Amino acid sequence: MSSVYKCLPYIEPKKLFDIVGTRYATVFLESSLEHNYYGRYSFIGIDPVDTISPKSGVSLQEQLEKFEELKKYHPCVCAHAVSGNPPGENLPFTGGLMGFISYDYARRLEPHVISVQPVIPVQVGIQLPYYWFGIYNQVFAFDKQEKICYLLVTELSDADIDGLLSKLENIYNSAVAIPQTDIDNPKALVLKSNFTKETYANAVKKAVEYIKAGDIFEANLAQKFSAKIDNNYKPEKLFCYLQYKNPAPFSAYLNLDKLKILSASPERFIKITNNEVEVRPIKGTIRRNPDLGLDNFLAQTLQSSSKDRAENIMIVDLMRNDLSKICEADSIVVKQLCGLESFTNVHHLVSVINGRLKSDIGIFDIIKAIFPAGSITGAPKIRAQQIIDELEQNTPRGISYGSVGYIGFNGNIDLSVAIRTITIYNDELSFHVGGAVTLYSDPIAEYEESMLKAQKLFETIT
């Protein structure tokens, strides 16, 4: 397997997305926060050579093992420079898998424990698939720090890599030629929830009862908002407006024909680079204020909140335990506990946990050990998921609270937690928002927190 790349002057990723966004199987992973360390790179993958999705008689484990065999032949960096300097070790993704895992895939990972099935059948071609990844050997990579756009092509099978590189360059030139356009707000929609304020508060009360009974310490309870759309609705336009309203480090757009995924997630699920593992669970939220003094006061209030810190620390303990299944003994450290990260309308508490991957661990081993993220289940994870199924009225979460991102030929992995994530399937647009319920949760305050998290999605959609 060989690769080629070409370095060209930087253009805004959105300009290139305007060219390929309506193309089937385009995946756009966009870091929209250039001021912090998340925001250096963005990637667009087009025209995958194959897909990994639910197939009769072939499990995700088997498909990922075949991919691992394929990536053994990939060079760590692109081998042949057509033009410009080599991307070197700093470019984290040069090709590989791009896609998602649905939250509901957890039912496959723990079928003997999580027995409640979704009321909607989850089958590829009928309803949302449990997972979907494309194998991408044609990638645009944007380095916002060095102001370079890379065109990357990996040879798979009998691919004409020079011809594919020329195709990418033609797309790039088309994007350069198009004037920068304004971001228009899309057609307003009317949203409805599967909860009322009263029924959500009652569900929180029931979760607290489970905590008092000793079943769990914490559960993440979500409500689903949905709206009907027509054939003229433009999901790619909505995504650009979502980025404008709510820039996020893990924005993503996946165009899978009838299924579109639009994410503005602030949360990293897992990153692996050179076998070094990082997870960054978010737990603890407070609103922001345009007045700087009041905003600083709110941030300090969050950082000193015993309830919010307890939410975060319980999930840190859970995720340390999950990482112990895949990381070397004594390598797991909490690099940051309850640190403050600020976004457009909220402050969050974010912890950072690091470890070193064991040598015999494969991609599926990682997913089985830690998926879904503890920050959107609760603790203990399996019992919390059972209670979530009950209290959320067996409503499938789908892509919401699952994971979106890449798994590279070079061994690097970066997956987000799919919060603040809109799913469009056929004529329905939907998303989930929620929050952690603990022993001292106030039901009305929990409802209001879920609405705060949805604020930018509401502004974007309605």
C-alpha positions, 0 to 999 in steps of 0.5 A: 500500500502506498500513498501520495499527497499534495500541499496547497494553500489553505482555504476555509473547509466550509468552501470545500464542503460547499462543493462536496456536501451534497455528495453521498458518503461525504464526511466532514469532521470540523474543529470550529474552535481555533482558539484552543488546542482542539481546533487545529485540524479538520478533515473531509473524506469523499467516495469511500472504497467500502463500508463497515455496516450491519451485514447479515452474518458479519459482526462489527468485530469481524469487519474491524479485524479485517480493517486492522489487517488492511491498515498493517500495510499502511505507512505511518506517514504518506510515502510520496510527496507530489508537492510541498513538505511532508505532513510528518507526525503532526497530521493525525489522520491521512485516511481510514475509517470515518463514521459513527456508532449508534448509542443503541449498539450498546445492546449488542455489546451487553445483550445478556444484561440490557434486554429491553429492545427499542420499539423501532426495529434497528435494521440497515435500510429500514431504520437507523443502523447500529454503526456505519464507517466508510473506508476513505482513501481520499481525504482533504486535511486542513491544518489551521495553524500552519495554513496548509490544505493537504490532498491525501490519497491512499492506494487500495486495491487497483486504485489509480492514485495519481488520477484520484489526486488529480480529482481532489485537486480539481475539487479544490480548484473549484472551491477556490474559485467560488466566492465566500458566501454568507451563512443563511439561517434555514427554514424554521421548524416546529419542535416537539418533545417526547417529555413534558416538563412534568413528565421529565421531572417525574422521570428525574424523581424516579431516577433519584429513587433508584439512587436511594435504593442503591441501584445506581449512583448517577443516571443521564436522562435525556428527552428527544426533540423532533420535527417534520421536514419536507423534501426541500429542506437543506441539511447541509445549510442547517449544518453551516448555520449550526457551526455559526451559532454553536462552534464546537471542537467536534463538529461533524456532518455525514451525508448518508443519503436518507440519513444525515448527521449534524453534530456540534459536540464539545466532548471527546470520547477517546483519542489514541495517538502512538498508543497514548490514550486520552478521554475527556468526560464532560459532567457539570454545566452552567449557563454563560452571561454576556456580562464578563463579571457575571460570567466569571462568577458563574464559572466560579460557581460551577467549579465550586459546586459540590453536586457538579463536581460529584457528577464529574468525579463519579464518571471519572471513576467509571472511565478509569475502570473502563480504561483499565481493561485496555491500558497497561497497569499503572499507566492510567492517570487523571491529568485534569480533574473538573477543569473549566471549559467554556463554550458559546452559551455554557461552561462545562467541567471537563476531566482528562484521563490518560493511559497507555494502550496494551500491545495486544488490544485491537479496535473492537476491544477498545469499543467493547471495553468503553462504549458508550461513554460513561458521561451519557449513561451514568454509574454503574454503567450497565444498570444505568443503561437499563434504567435509562431504557425504562425512564426514556420510555424505550425510545431509541437514542440512535446516533445521539449519545453514540460516537462520531469520528475517525479510525486511521490507517496510521493507528490513530483514533479520535471519536467524539461523544455525539451530544448536541447532535441532530439526526435527519432521517427521511422526513424527521429531524431529531436530537436528544438533550439531557443531564446527569441525575444524582442523589441531590438533583432537583427535578425542575433544575434538571429539566432546565439544564437540559433545555439550556444545553439545547438552546443553540440547537433551538436557535438554529432549528426554530 
